Amino acid sequence: MRLSDLGGKEIIGLDTGEKMGVISDSDLVIHPESGQIQSIILPGGSFFGLGKKREDIVIPWSSIVKIGPDMVIIQLNQQEIQVSQK
């Protein structure tokens, strides 16, 4: 699969069914030697620039359950969730 194929896919949490973000709005952490994707960083942001700003969430690539035609389904344990400070 090419990186461009991931572009518009939504990231959905398996446990909650909640839309967590879109790959095209996220950053990817790529291993410099192997070129493999290590994790996805979902930006925190806020709703239309209003309200409290959320922290970034780092999703390990190993948490991906399925990559479908329109979405990426992930399953995260609370221990796996890493929150990145801006």
C-alpha positions as CSV (number, residue, x, y, z in Angstrom):
1,M,0.0,0.0,0.0
2,R,1.2,3.5,-0.9
3,L,1.2,6.4,1.5
4,S,-1.1,8.2,-0.9
5,D,-3.7,5.4,-0.5
6,L,-4.0,6.2,3.2
7,G,-4.6,9.9,2.7
8,G,-8.3,10.4,3.2
9,K,-9.1,7.5,5.4
10,E,-10.8,8.1,8.7
11,I,-9.3,6.6,11.9
12,I,-12.0,4.8,13.9
13,G,-11.6,3.3,17.4
14,L,-12.8,-0.3,17.5
15,D,-13.9,-0.2,21.2
16,T,-16.0,3.0,20.9
17,G,-16.7,3.3,17.2
18,E,-15.6,6.9,17.6
19,K,-14.0,8.8,14.7
20,M,-10.6,9.9,16.0
21,G,-9.3,11.8,13.0
22,V,-8.3,11.5,9.4
23,I,-4.9,10.2,8.2
24,S,-4.4,13.2,5.9
25,D,-4.6,15.6,8.9
26,S,-2.1,13.4,10.9
27,D,1.6,13.1,11.0
28,L,3.4,9.7,10.6
29,V,6.5,8.6,12.4
30,I,8.7,6.7,9.9
31,H,11.8,4.6,10.8
32,P,14.6,6.3,8.9
33,E,16.5,3.1,7.9
34,S,13.6,0.7,7.1
35,G,11.1,3.2,5.9
36,Q,8.3,1.5,7.9
37,I,5.6,3.5,9.6
38,Q,6.0,3.3,13.4
39,S,3.1,5.4,14.6
40,I,0.4,7.9,13.6
41,I,0.2,11.3,15.5
42,L,-3.3,12.7,15.6
43,P,-3.3,16.4,16.1
44,G,-5.1,17.8,19.1
45,G,-6.4,21.1,18.0
46,S,-9.8,22.5,19.0
47,F,-13.2,22.7,17.4
48,F,-13.0,25.5,14.8
49,G,-10.2,27.1,16.9
50,L,-12.5,27.6,19.8
51,G,-12.5,26.0,23.3
52,K,-9.8,24.1,25.1
53,K,-7.0,22.7,23.0
54,R,-6.6,18.9,23.1
55,E,-3.2,17.2,23.2
56,D,-1.8,15.1,20.3
57,I,-2.4,11.3,20.5
58,V,0.3,8.9,19.3
59,I,-1.1,5.7,17.9
60,P,1.4,2.8,17.5
61,W,1.2,1.2,14.0
62,S,0.8,-2.2,15.8
63,S,-2.6,-1.0,17.1
64,I,-4.1,-1.0,13.6
65,V,-6.6,-3.9,13.3
66,K,-7.8,-3.3,9.7
67,I,-7.3,-0.9,6.8
68,G,-10.4,-0.7,4.7
69,P,-11.3,1.2,1.6
70,D,-12.6,4.3,3.6
71,M,-11.3,3.8,7.1
72,V,-8.5,2.5,9.4
73,I,-9.8,0.6,12.4
74,I,-7.6,0.8,15.5
75,Q,-7.7,-0.9,18.9
76,L,-5.9,0.9,21.7
77,N,-5.4,-0.2,25.3
78,Q,-5.2,2.7,27.8
79,Q,-1.6,1.6,28.4
80,E,-0.7,2.1,24.7
81,I,-2.1,5.6,24.4
82,Q,0.7,8.2,24.4
83,V,-0.1,11.8,24.7
84,S,2.3,14.3,23.2
85,Q,2.7,17.7,24.7
86,K,2.9,20.6,22.2
